[in-house]
Amino acid sequence: MKLNLEKSLAPDAAASEGDVRAVKLALNRLGFYTPDPHVGMSDMADGRLFDSIRTFQKAQGLVPSGRMRAGRDDLTLARMNKELDAAEEASGFYRWESVGDDKVRADHAARTGQIFSWEDHPWPGEEYGCRCWAVLIEDIDEINDPPIEPVYPELIFIPFLRFKKIINVVKTFSSYTVDKSSSDLRLTGHARERAIERDISDQEIRNAISSAKKEGNVIRKFGKYKTLQDHYIGKNGVTVIIESSGKNAGQIITLYRHGG
């Protein structure tokens, strides 16, 4: 993303709408600008924009004038482009946000609240007339990831079996979970165990994924090991989590009943 201005941008000067949106997008990308959530991204030179320019200038050790000039000799513009280059190199992730009214495009409404990489386009506010914006994710450990409690069903046999028999039961259980996989579903061993423990059939898994895609109930977020996951929230009360990056990419890593 390279920022160029047609004309100067200042609180007391008429601004180019194209410049206004470009600077807002740049500052939003860098985490300095968030629009009024009731208005969203716009081409209007509002007070939030100039406050954000001042905040950026302070962070860069520049005079916080709230002004930017067209041309390479403007320090604010030069520093902003430098920071944009660094941000592009680092990539990272953001949460898509929208105004939430009936004017939001259907595909953008479906993205609201979901996590995306900056490598993916379009960005919020990038398309013509789009009022959406991004919220930077600085600490991916803070992203809400539904906890999965470890369950070891083989341990229920402990009160009834001697040690050698327990080992045989565990081996039998493990063999079952590996060989039980369905040809059209890619489940990790952990996911297959959870499916058995939670009494979720392969058909329920298929139905959950299918209905989630159809209804737009697919949420992308980070897992605890910092890999991207797609959460398919099925209409049948089953949530299926498929890892979209990392060593288990494309596989179902866990699933559970969310109660409808």
Secondary structure, 3 states (H helix, E strand, C coil): CCCCCCCCECCCCCCCHHHHHHHHHHHHHCCCCCCCCCCCCCCCCCHHHHHHHHHHHHHCCCCCCCCECCCCCCHHHHHHHHHHHHHHHHCCEEEEECCCCCCCCHHHHHHCCCEEECCCCCCCCCCCCCCCEEEEECCHHHCCCCCCCCCCHHHHHCCCCCHHHHHHHHHHHHHHHHHCCCCCCCECHHHHHHHHHCCCCHHHHHHHHHHHHHHCCEEEEECCCCCEEEEEECCCCEEEEEECCCCCCCCEEEEEECCC
